[in-house]
Structure formats: structure tokens, C-alpha cells
């Protein structure tokens, strides 16, 4: 080592005598963010398989509540379409007496669960049938050839929408037991059952979602903790040479953000694939019930919510890991 | 006027033992001081207190009028940026080149890349490692690694250099070169505090010597300067 080399590097000695930051902090801060972002990209690209698994875990954890929300929103929309048609139809026997028909009308009027009753006489039913089959010459001809009207008196009963499905079935059994009744058909039974199943799925799904979300935070925590451990020597040196607490924490918050946002994107992809897969069979099912539904709920707001939720999970996991590991290991 | 002060400092560890016991001392700005004593005498503990890596159990560590214990997590890093720290085990990062290791203290201060490169080249030249910048620490000898550690300590033009056994892995020739380098920084205004048990090397430096034993400051002497001895 040659003499006086220190002169060339020492230069003007810093005049800073007190240990406080001075000037240029914003530019320095931005430069540090650029550097950390670039390091994070490199770090993740070097560990793409393990990073993918973290994204998948967070993605699944987010996709489940997301899908439940989308399905619930569509179920609500389906219910809205059916509103008013929920109820039952009482078909009187062809040989039912005038008295039986009048008794049934009176019973329905007295029933508190009934919101409205629409009676249809055999003649009205025949006219409706003729009107509906106007396009079919064959059907028109067949009806004309029938000597007596084969259609019974019926009552279309709209029920109070607050009534549970169980009340509907009880009423149905009670009405079917009355004299002169041939059949009681509960309308939209499948929809009510679907609603009940949906409520059950929501409850179970919510509990499962909560557990998966906790698992996602733990997975991020574990991944960040490993990253901290891998860089512990470096962090100790950085702390010794004057890296601030923010500078030490920043890379790991970036990892958390990257894991969380990646998980959010994964969740959106999973949801899109799932909804796309069930759309055709669901449409076909609904057509068989004389209804249609275009799956909605997968909106830009929904996508943004999933991304923000993913980011929050990632950063949450990183913050836990930092408080548990970094602060315990590094004397800042 | 004192630049570094320890005022009745005691540092007690969790197991009850004392690393330092009621130590008081003053060190002037721009001076070079040696800390000596056997292993476990408290040299490293004293340096760690000055770095802010440990806090005193009682007493005050004051640097340029500021109590280190009162700096808090916001100001402590800015204080450490004024320090050049040389550790016995080098603490080099094995996944980074020599150049990047030396550049670390400058990167945390967000200097421009050109300025970082200029200063790192200067620091490597100072320790005669100009041609080693592209290598990784594992490719260097122990002595060369120690010199990289010294280059990293001085690259940010520190006001205070704290060195813990900086010549522990060096041969006598390189040890004297390192001491010459510290003298140059002292002459430029840095305050240099070197912990070493190499008495032969220390007594030739003509500097103040603080002798620690079992955590206590037992002797504070001024060695005769080498030039005075020669005359």
C-alpha cells in the first residue's frame, strides 16, 4: 500500500457533525425504490417455481371467496328475475264440485302466507292454451277435436316472499288434503332449494375462505422469513454501515407486495377459468327451467378488489415476518 | 475538546457478567488511539457501544456532543454513516464481488453510480487491491479479505474509524501498511480507535494506548512516537 493514497479518496471531510439527514431525500428515496424493485424482480425470477407456488396458494385462497361473492350476486339476480312467480298452483279435479272450488277459494283468501290468488276457470285455461298454441296448426286441430274441455279449474297462488321454503311445503300438503283437489304444484321449487344450498355453501365457504386467507398470510410469512434468513448476513452488514430501518425492511415489503399481487392475478385467472367452465352447463340448466342468466359480478371493481386484497395479504405476511424475524435479529 | 466520551459506562450482559465496568475516557477529534488487553477484556464491547450495536447498562456514550443511546432508530443509521468499521471476521458478503462489497456503504447513501465507482476504485487502490475488484471474497486470501474490509470501512470518508483487530490476519508487513493507512486518515482529521492485542505493533505507533482488563480501564498511556525513539 503506497503512502498518501488516503489523500486521493478522503477529499473534503464531511462537515456534518450531527447525525441527521440533510437534503436530497426524495431523490434518494426514489432511487432506493428503483433499486429494490429491480432486485425483487431478480430475486423472484431466480426462484420462479417457489414463487409460483406462493402465488398459487394466495390465488386459491382469494379465488374461493371471490367466486362465492360472484355466485351469490348471480343468485340474487336470478331470484330477482323470479320474484312474483314464487308460489304454487292448485289444480282442482275435473269432477270437483262447485262447493269444493268455492271452499278452496275461501281457504286461500284466509291463508296469511298467501299474498295473491288468481283463479282460472276451465274455459279461461282453454282459451289461454289456444292462444299459446296459435303457431301450431296440429295442436289447434287436436284441441278442436276434443269433445269436452279436459282442463281443470286452477288457482295460481303467489306467496308472501318472506315465507321460508318449509312453510311453502306445509301449505302445499295442507291444500292437497282438501276435498276436490287433484294436485298442488310448487313453482320454483328448485330455485328455493338452490337458495338453501347457496346459503349453506356461503356459510361453509366463508369459514373455509377465512382459513385459506390465514393460510395465505402464513405462506407469505414463511416465504418472506426464508428470504430474510437468506440475507441475514447482508442485513447485519447493512445495519452496521448505516442502512435505515426502512432500507432494511423495504426489500421484504416489495417481496410481500409481489407475492400478494401475483396471488391476486392468479386468483383472477382461476375465477375466470372456473366461471367460464360453468357458464355453459349453467345456461343449459336454466334453459331447461325456462329461464336465462348471463353470469355477472366479474366486474373491474371485483378485479381491483381481488388485487388489493392480494396485495394486503402479501404485505401483511411480510410485516409479520419482519416483526418476528428482522427486528429480532438485527440491531437497528 | 473531547470528541468521543465514555462517562462511567457499564455494560452488563443478560447472564450477569460485565463487559465493561464503570469506564470513563475522552478521545480528542483527529487522534489515533489503541485499545489493548487480553481476550474478553472489553475491547469489542467498547467498540460495539460506540457503533450503537449495544447500549450501556449505565453511563453515557457521547460522540460529538450526542448521547448515542438517545439517538433513536431514526438518527442512529445517519450516525453510523460517519463511521468506518473494520471487524476481525471481515463480514464480507460472499455473493458479491469485491467491488460491490466495498461499494455497500456508498449505496445506502444513494451516491451516483459514477461517484461510487470513483470512490471504490480509490479505496481499492489504497489497500493495493485495484486488480481484485471483479473477484468474489472466496477467491481472496484471508489477508486480502481483511484489506477489502478496510477498504469498505474507509470508502465513505468516515469521521471515525473503529477497527477491531484489523491486523489479526495480516503479516507484519501488511500490518504496518494498514497502520500507515490509519495514520493517514488520522492526519486528514478522522478519529481512529483500534482494538488490538498486538503489543509490538501498537507500541511502535506513537499513539495513546488504553489498556483494558476484565472490563475496566486499568492503564492510559502515551507511547513514545517512533520518530522520537529514532532520534
Interface residues (C-beta under 8 A of the other chain):
Chain A: X1 X2 X3 X4 X5 X6 X7 X8 X9 X10 X11 X13 X14 X16 X17 X18 X19 X20 X21 X24 X27 X28 X31 X32 X35 X233 X234 X236 X237 X238 X239 X240 X241 X242 X243 X244 X245 X247 X331 X332
Chain B: X51 X52 X53 X54 X64 X65 X66 X71 X73 X74 X75 X76 X77 X78 X79 X80 X81 X82 X83 X85 X91 X93 X104 X105 X107 X108 X109 X110 X119 X122 X123 X125 X126 X127 X128 X152 X154 X155 X156 X157 X159 X174 X177 X178 X180 X181 X184 X185 X187 X188 X189 X190
